[in-house]
Structures are given as structure tokens and as C-alpha cells.
């Protein structure tokens, strides 16, 4: 999305803006423990957009809420690390989280109506964020709120700042939510399916707006979606998520041109426009499983057209797909593709054994 921005901003920093390592989030019920996020690791550099893509139930939104410290009972983060500018967040108190949310990390949700309070004007909600995080009050806060609405493309901002959420269209409400998020000048913006409920014209406008704001504010963006078309348009790098795990990671161009994991191939095969005229869209049979125990196999194996016997007894580790593609990884026993299959399977066994020892 912003190759020039990324190139200019990452050179002066020693570590990523956000670093997530072996993140584990579980929900504890009377009947079972659901491992919603199970060993997720990825980085986000300053000024870049990293996509998290997968079907509903893959763990994308829980990952975002874990990063924001917003996981509610009966769930909690049970392991791993989340570092922002090198500072560990997982052991924050609620008071410390208040200093992080908004001012350093902001979030835009799928449904803007759930993010905006219907009994307060849009302007008051922006001004509240400005008061809490930037100390602005009175006319200074009002002027800044109007400026933010103008930045996100809302016309006649001095009048609209006094209106209520129900007086805004769906697209305008999402723009207002983005204005609230930007009110505190965050370093990282997490967008959780922000365009899903919008028609394609408004969706394109919101995506264009995010790109403009990223360039202007040097934002890092974590973009969560199930829409591979949106991923192709906005992301620099992509993490494909399935059943609580990241099962493929690559640069966006590399992922679309050379997908490796059978699940990624299935997602790309279901995109309209990538098939020949008259051809039926490909489908992935079955549903995403709910992980309730530590994985001892490939969780995608029951749905995978390329599964073989070892897939049902060996849990794949995330490995480079080949010696020539260190930045392209897949959690699949078919890789690395430049070694014999038996050797690849043994590599995954060894990696899993090491991971189990490290987690003890």
C-alpha cells in the first residue's frame, strides 16, 4: 500500500513498531477450552499495511482484541508476547492500557453503529477522545474535530460535527469512526473488517481514504478481512490465518502470484474474476474447526485436497517454502519444496518438538 513510506521510515528503527510472538488466547467454558489464537507471530513495520486474512472463525478478530487488551471473560491471553516499540503490553494493568488504547493503538470496527454512541453528537465523541488523550477542550477541541471530519472527507464539517450518528449514512459513519480513531494520532491503526457492510463504491472510497491517511500520518495499519480482493488492493504483506494459527506469510504480490498453502490456494480460487468465463468458482468444502486442544496434526487436513497420511499425525511448523524464499513461509508438510518429502516431514517434527520444549 505504501512502499515509499515503508522504505523511508523503517531504516531509522532497529525493531518493528509491533511485534507479536507466539500469542495464545483461550476462552474457558464449563465444557471446554477454546484455543482461539494458538501461537500467532508476526511483525508490523512503521508505515506499512499488514493483512490478516481468513474465513470467519479463524481467530482474526480475537488476535486484534488480544493486541488491544480487549479480550473479555471467559477469555484471556495465556501466553506469548505483544511488544509496541519494544514495550511489552501483555502484562499491562487496565490503567496502563488506557494510555495505550487510542493514543498509540486505535481500532476501527466492522459496524460503525456499535462504535458510535447514538445519544451523543459525532463531534462530541471526537472531542471526548481529544480531551482524554490530547488535553484539548472548548473551541480548540471543536476546531480539531471539524478538521478531522474534513480530513476523512466529510463535507460541510462545521454543520455535520453537530449531528448524531443516525443522521450519517453508513459510509459517513465509518468515516466518522476513522476520525475518532485518528483524534489521538495513533502509531498503529487496527481495521477489523471496516468495509464489509458497505457497498463496493463506498468500500473503494474508504480504502482510498485509509491510504491517504496512512501517507499523511505515517500510520502502520493492521487490516483484518476475509476479502482477498481487498487484501490485494491495500496490503504490503499478508498473514493467512486458519483455526487460530498463521499458516502462510508472504509479500502481497508473492502471495497472489505464488500461493503455497492449499488453504491460500483455495481462498484465491474463490475470488470472482480469477476464473475463466463460464467456470464455477472454487469452494473449500467443510468449515473452520474450533480448536479445543493443542494441535497434533494439520488442522486443515480434513478439508485439504493435498493431504497425505503424515498430515494427520504431524503438526506443521511455519517454515520457508524454499531456500530462495526466506520471507515466504507456510505451515504445511509440503514445504520446504526443494527437499524430499520425508525430509520435510522430519523437519516439521523436529520444529514441533523444539516448540513443545520451549513452551514447557
C-alpha positions as CSV (number, residue, x, y, z in Angstrom):
1,X,0.0,0.0,0.0
2,X,2.8,2.4,0.9
3,X,6.1,1.1,-0.4
4,X,7.8,4.5,-0.4
5,X,6.6,5.3,3.1
6,X,7.8,2.0,4.4
7,X,11.2,2.4,2.8
8,X,11.8,5.8,4.4
9,X,10.5,5.0,7.8
10,X,11.9,1.6,8.7
11,X,15.6,2.5,8.1
12,X,16.0,4.5,11.3
13,X,14.5,1.9,13.6
14,X,16.0,-1.2,15.0
15,X,12.8,-3.2,15.5
16,X,9.3,-3.3,14.2
17,X,6.6,-1.0,15.6
18,X,4.5,-4.0,16.6
19,X,6.0,-7.4,17.3
20,X,3.6,-10.3,18.2
21,X,5.4,-13.5,19.2
22,X,3.7,-16.9,20.0
23,X,0.5,-15.2,21.1
24,X,-2.0,-17.5,22.7
25,X,-5.5,-16.5,23.7
26,X,-8.0,-19.0,25.1
27,X,-11.7,-19.0,26.2
28,X,-12.5,-21.1,29.2
29,X,-16.1,-22.5,29.3
30,X,-17.6,-25.2,31.6
31,X,-17.4,-27.8,28.8
32,X,-14.1,-27.0,27.1
33,X,-11.2,-24.6,26.5
34,X,-11.2,-22.9,23.1
35,X,-7.7,-22.0,21.8
36,X,-8.9,-19.1,19.6
37,X,-5.4,-17.8,19.0
38,X,-2.8,-20.5,19.1
39,X,0.8,-19.5,18.7
40,X,0.5,-16.5,16.4
41,X,3.6,-14.5,15.4
42,X,4.1,-11.5,13.1
43,X,5.5,-8.0,12.9
44,X,4.3,-4.7,11.6
45,X,6.7,-2.0,10.5
46,X,6.1,1.7,10.7
47,X,4.1,3.0,7.7
48,X,3.1,-0.4,6.2
49,X,-0.1,-2.3,6.0
50,X,-0.1,-5.9,7.1
51,X,-3.2,-8.0,6.3
52,X,-4.7,-10.8,8.4
53,X,-7.0,-12.8,6.2
54,X,-9.1,-16.0,6.6
55,X,-12.6,-17.3,7.0
56,X,-14.9,-16.4,9.8
57,X,-13.8,-18.3,12.9
58,X,-10.1,-18.3,12.0
59,X,-9.2,-16.1,15.0
60,X,-8.6,-12.8,13.3
61,X,-10.7,-10.5,15.5
62,X,-9.6,-12.3,18.7
63,X,-6.0,-11.6,17.6
64,X,-6.8,-7.9,17.3
65,X,-8.6,-7.7,20.6
66,X,-5.6,-9.5,22.3
67,X,-3.3,-6.9,20.9
68,X,-5.6,-4.2,22.3
69,X,-6.1,-5.8,25.7
70,X,-9.8,-6.1,25.0
71,X,-10.4,-9.8,25.5
72,X,-13.3,-10.3,27.8
73,X,-14.2,-13.1,30.2
74,X,-14.2,-16.0,29.9
75,X,-11.2,-15.4,27.6
76,X,-7.7,-14.2,28.4
77,X,-4.3,-14.1,26.9
78,X,-2.5,-17.1,28.2
79,X,0.9,-16.9,26.6
80,X,3.2,-15.1,24.2
81,X,4.3,-11.5,23.8
82,X,3.0,-8.3,22.3
83,X,5.5,-5.5,22.1
84,X,4.8,-2.0,20.8
85,X,8.0,0.0,20.2
86,X,9.8,-2.6,22.3
87,X,7.4,-2.2,25.3
88,X,5.6,-5.4,26.5
89,X,1.9,-5.0,26.6
90,X,0.5,-8.3,27.8
91,X,1.2,-7.6,31.4
92,X,-0.3,-4.1,31.4
93,X,-2.7,-3.1,34.1
94,X,-6.1,-1.6,32.9
95,X,-4.8,1.8,33.8
96,X,-1.7,1.3,31.6
97,X,-3.9,0.0,28.8
98,X,-5.9,3.3,28.9
99,X,-2.6,5.1,28.0
100,X,-2.1,2.7,25.0
101,X,-5.6,2.5,23.5
102,X,-6.4,5.5,21.3
103,X,-3.1,7.4,21.8
104,X,-0.8,4.6,20.5
105,X,-3.1,2.0,19.0
106,X,-6.6,2.7,17.7
107,X,-9.2,0.4,16.2
108,X,-11.9,0.7,13.6
109,X,-14.6,-2.0,13.8
110,X,-16.8,-3.5,11.1
111,X,-20.0,-1.9,12.3
112,X,-19.7,1.8,12.9
113,X,-23.0,1.9,14.8
114,X,-21.5,-0.3,17.5
115,X,-18.6,2.2,17.9
116,X,-20.6,5.4,18.0
117,X,-22.9,6.3,20.9
118,X,-26.3,7.2,19.4
119,X,-27.2,9.7,22.2
120,X,-24.1,12.0,21.6
121,X,-23.3,14.0,18.5
122,X,-20.4,12.8,16.3
123,X,-18.5,16.0,17.3
124,X,-18.9,15.3,21.0
125,X,-17.5,11.8,20.6
126,X,-14.4,13.1,18.7
127,X,-13.9,15.9,21.3
128,X,-14.1,13.3,24.1
129,X,-11.2,11.4,22.6
130,X,-9.3,14.7,22.1
131,X,-9.9,15.6,25.8
132,X,-8.8,12.3,27.2
133,X,-5.8,11.7,25.1
134,X,-4.6,15.2,24.0
135,X,-6.0,17.5,26.6
136,X,-8.0,19.6,24.2
137,X,-11.2,21.4,25.4
138,X,-13.6,24.0,24.3
139,X,-13.2,25.8,20.9
140,X,-9.8,24.2,20.3
141,X,-11.4,20.7,20.5
142,X,-14.3,21.8,18.3
143,X,-11.9,23.2,15.7
144,X,-9.8,20.0,15.7
145,X,-12.9,17.8,15.5
146,X,-14.0,19.8,12.4
147,X,-10.6,19.4,10.9
148,X,-10.6,15.6,11.5
149,X,-14.0,15.3,9.8
150,X,-12.6,17.3,6.8
151,X,-9.6,15.0,6.8
152,X,-11.8,11.9,6.4
153,X,-13.8,13.5,3.6
154,X,-17.0,14.5,5.3
155,X,-18.4,17.6,3.5
156,X,-19.8,20.6,5.4
157,X,-17.9,19.5,8.5
158,X,-18.9,22.6,10.7
159,X,-22.5,21.5,10.4
160,X,-22.0,17.7,10.5
161,X,-20.0,17.9,13.7
162,X,-23.2,18.8,15.5
163,X,-25.2,15.9,14.1
164,X,-25.9,12.5,15.5
165,X,-24.8,9.1,14.1
166,X,-28.2,8.3,12.8
167,X,-28.1,11.3,10.6
168,X,-25.0,9.9,8.8
169,X,-25.0,7.4,6.0
170,X,-23.2,4.1,6.5
171,X,-20.1,5.3,4.7
172,X,-20.1,8.6,6.5
173,X,-20.4,6.8,9.9
174,X,-17.4,4.7,9.0
175,X,-15.5,7.9,8.1
176,X,-16.6,9.4,11.5
177,X,-15.3,6.3,13.3
178,X,-11.9,6.7,11.5
179,X,-11.9,10.4,12.6
180,X,-12.4,9.3,16.2
181,X,-9.5,6.8,15.8
182,X,-7.3,9.5,14.3
183,X,-8.1,12.0,17.0
184,X,-5.3,10.7,19.2
185,X,-2.7,10.5,16.5
186,X,-2.0,6.7,17.0
187,X,1.0,4.9,15.6
188,X,-1.0,1.8,14.7
189,X,-4.5,1.6,13.3
190,X,-6.2,-1.8,13.5
191,X,-9.0,-2.1,11.0
192,X,-11.3,-5.1,11.7
193,X,-13.4,-5.7,8.6
194,X,-14.0,-2.0,8.2
195,X,-15.6,-2.2,4.7
196,X,-17.6,-5.4,4.9
197,X,-21.0,-3.8,5.5
198,X,-20.5,-1.2,2.8
199,X,-21.4,-1.3,-0.9
200,X,-18.5,-1.6,-3.4
201,X,-18.4,2.1,-4.3
202,X,-18.3,3.3,-0.6
203,X,-15.8,0.5,0.1
204,X,-13.4,1.8,-2.5
205,X,-13.7,5.3,-1.1
206,X,-12.9,4.1,2.4
207,X,-9.9,2.1,1.2
208,X,-8.6,5.2,-0.7
209,X,-9.1,7.3,2.4
210,X,-7.1,4.9,4.5
211,X,-4.2,5.0,2.0
212,X,-4.2,8.8,2.0
213,X,-4.3,9.0,5.8
214,X,-1.5,6.5,6.1
215,X,0.7,8.6,3.9
216,X,-0.2,11.8,5.7
217,X,0.1,10.4,9.2
218,X,2.8,7.7,8.7
219,X,0.4,5.1,10.1
220,X,1.0,1.4,10.4
221,X,-2.2,-0.5,9.6
222,X,-3.2,-4.0,10.6
223,X,-6.0,-4.8,8.2
224,X,-8.3,-7.7,9.0
225,X,-10.6,-9.1,6.3
226,X,-11.9,-12.2,4.6
227,X,-11.9,-10.5,1.3
228,X,-8.8,-11.4,-0.8
229,X,-9.6,-8.7,-3.3
230,X,-9.3,-6.1,-0.6
231,X,-6.0,-7.6,0.6
232,X,-4.6,-7.3,-2.9
233,X,-5.6,-3.6,-3.0
234,X,-4.3,-2.4,0.4
235,X,-1.7,-4.7,1.9
236,X,2.1,-4.8,1.7
237,X,2.4,-8.1,3.5
238,X,-0.2,-10.8,4.3
239,X,-0.7,-13.3,7.0
240,X,-3.2,-16.1,6.2
241,X,-4.9,-17.4,9.3
242,X,-6.7,-20.7,9.9
243,X,-8.1,-22.2,13.1
244,X,-6.1,-19.9,15.4
245,X,-2.8,-20.2,13.5
246,X,-1.0,-18.3,10.8
247,X,-0.5,-20.8,8.1
248,X,1.2,-18.7,5.4
249,X,3.0,-15.4,5.3
250,X,4.4,-13.5,2.3
251,X,4.6,-10.2,0.5
252,X,1.3,-9.5,-1.1
253,X,2.5,-9.8,-4.7
254,X,4.3,-13.0,-3.9
255,X,1.3,-14.5,-2.2
256,X,-1.0,-13.8,-5.1
257,X,1.4,-14.9,-7.8
258,X,2.8,-17.9,-5.9
259,X,0.4,-19.1,-3.2
260,X,1.8,-22.2,-1.5
261,X,-0.5,-23.4,1.3
262,X,-3.5,-25.4,-0.1
263,X,-5.8,-23.2,2.0
264,X,-4.4,-20.0,0.5
265,X,-4.9,-21.5,-3.0
266,X,-8.5,-22.3,-2.0
267,X,-9.1,-18.7,-0.9
268,X,-7.6,-17.3,-4.1
269,X,-9.5,-19.7,-6.2
270,X,-12.8,-18.4,-4.8
271,X,-12.2,-14.8,-6.0
272,X,-14.5,-13.8,-8.8
273,X,-12.5,-12.7,-11.9
274,X,-9.7,-15.2,-11.3
275,X,-11.6,-18.0,-13.2
276,X,-12.2,-18.4,-16.9
277,X,-15.6,-17.2,-18.2
278,X,-18.3,-19.8,-17.5
279,X,-16.1,-21.6,-14.9
280,X,-17.6,-22.3,-11.5
281,X,-15.9,-20.6,-8.6
282,X,-13.8,-23.0,-6.5
283,X,-15.0,-23.8,-3.0
284,X,-13.4,-25.2,0.1
285,X,-15.5,-28.0,1.4
286,X,-16.3,-28.1,5.2
287,X,-15.9,-25.5,7.9
288,X,-13.1,-24.0,10.1
289,X,-12.8,-26.2,13.2
290,X,-13.0,-24.9,16.7
291,X,-9.6,-25.7,18.2
292,X,-10.1,-27.1,21.7
293,X,-6.8,-28.8,22.3
294,X,-3.1,-28.5,21.4
295,X,-2.7,-29.3,17.7
296,X,-1.0,-32.7,17.0
297,X,-1.9,-32.7,13.3
298,X,-2.6,-30.2,10.5
299,X,-5.9,-28.6,11.4
300,X,-6.7,-28.0,7.7
301,X,-6.1,-31.7,6.7
302,X,-9.8,-32.7,6.8
303,X,-10.5,-30.1,4.1
304,X,-7.2,-30.3,2.2
305,X,-7.1,-31.8,-1.3
306,X,-3.4,-32.4,-1.0
307,X,-3.4,-34.1,2.5
308,X,-1.4,-37.3,3.0
309,X,-1.0,-39.7,5.9
310,X,1.5,-37.6,7.9
311,X,-0.8,-34.6,7.8
312,X,-3.0,-36.4,10.3
313,X,-0.2,-37.1,12.8
314,X,2.3,-34.2,12.5
315,X,1.6,-30.6,13.3
316,X,3.3,-28.5,10.7
317,X,5.6,-25.7,11.8
318,X,6.0,-22.4,9.8
319,X,9.0,-22.9,7.5
320,X,10.4,-21.0,4.5
321,X,8.8,-22.5,1.4
322,X,12.2,-22.9,-0.2
323,X,15.9,-21.8,0.2
324,X,15.2,-19.0,-2.2
325,X,12.1,-17.6,-0.4
326,X,13.1,-17.0,3.3
327,X,10.4,-14.3,3.6
328,X,7.7,-16.6,2.3
329,X,6.7,-19.1,4.9
330,X,4.0,-21.8,5.1
331,X,2.9,-24.2,7.9
332,X,2.5,-27.2,5.6
333,X,4.3,-30.5,5.4
334,X,4.7,-30.0,1.6
335,X,7.5,-27.4,2.4
336,X,10.3,-26.7,2.0
337,X,9.6,-27.7,-1.5
338,X,13.2,-28.2,-2.5
339,X,13.8,-31.1,-0.2
340,X,12.4,-34.7,-0.3
341,X,9.0,-35.0,1.3
342,X,10.3,-37.4,4.0
343,X,13.0,-34.9,5.0
344,X,10.4,-32.1,5.0
345,X,8.1,-34.0,7.4
346,X,11.1,-34.8,9.7
347,X,12.0,-31.1,9.8
348,X,8.4,-30.3,10.9
349,X,8.6,-33.0,13.6
350,X,11.8,-31.5,14.9
351,X,10.5,-28.0,14.9
352,X,7.4,-29.0,16.8
353,X,9.5,-30.9,19.4
354,X,11.5,-27.8,19.9
355,X,8.4,-25.7,20.3
356,X,6.9,-28.0,22.9
357,X,10.2,-27.9,24.9
358,X,10.3,-24.1,24.7
359,X,6.6,-23.8,25.9
360,X,7.2,-26.0,29.0
